[in-house]
């Protein structure tokens, strides 16, 4: 398995006439690293994404679909060794890192066919991440069905994460479970992480997703989960009559100052990734406005409490 992936990766690099080393993405380790998810710009091409990210102070891009296509291996930019090499060069030329690939795979399924479909999708994303030099693949936990024993579902999720972590062995890719869906309580997330723990399994902390469900103070969440957090999703919202209304950072109710302080003081070195859910909520502001606003809004909050 790993030999096959190594062959694909080397073929992709040499087909494009370059070998990209880790130095291609040199960054300032003292400053917080900013990225944005392509979920926020579902109508943009890769060229538009890279140009806008480079011009607006970002260090990385989190790929969650391009031009509305969420199954990344189907996209021309990722479909062959030559196209992968070309895509990597495009990112390197803009000094932007591919920080995460967002799969739709869910780990809670018990039906064998559904389970296999989701696990196989995640494995395809792991292979693609390896070939792209991307460190992370995000997966979902994702539900706790009421007609099934809770412990059974938790163990199904653990089993899925461990299988994917084993699949990623021998590569530089880590599978990250996002705090998402029904799995937003710290104790549940902690159980999943403790029982699937390994060098290729970690956590995406979606601060707002957790807080809006549980109202747990971010400092307490971080204290329990910090050793597993490899990546973050950042957004803000005002909830009215039970409905989330996404707003620009700092204009909503999310306790971001506390969360950022916990991450900074805890030594977090990963990306702070803006997740503007434009694909799911087309009525919210256009990406040209929201994605441009994030870096300055983030830094204002991040620097407000030291």
PyMOL commands that set and color helices and strands:
alter all, ss='L'
color gray80, all
select helices_A, chain A and resi 2-15+22-25+38-40+46-55+72-74+76-78+81-93+112-132+150-167+186-196+207-214+218-228+256-265+287-302
alter helices_A, ss='H'
color red, helices_A
select strands_A, chain A and resi 33-37+60-63+97-106+136-140+174-178+201-206+229-234+236-240+243-247+271-274
alter strands_A, ss='S'
color yellow, strands_A
deselect
rebuild
show_as cartoon
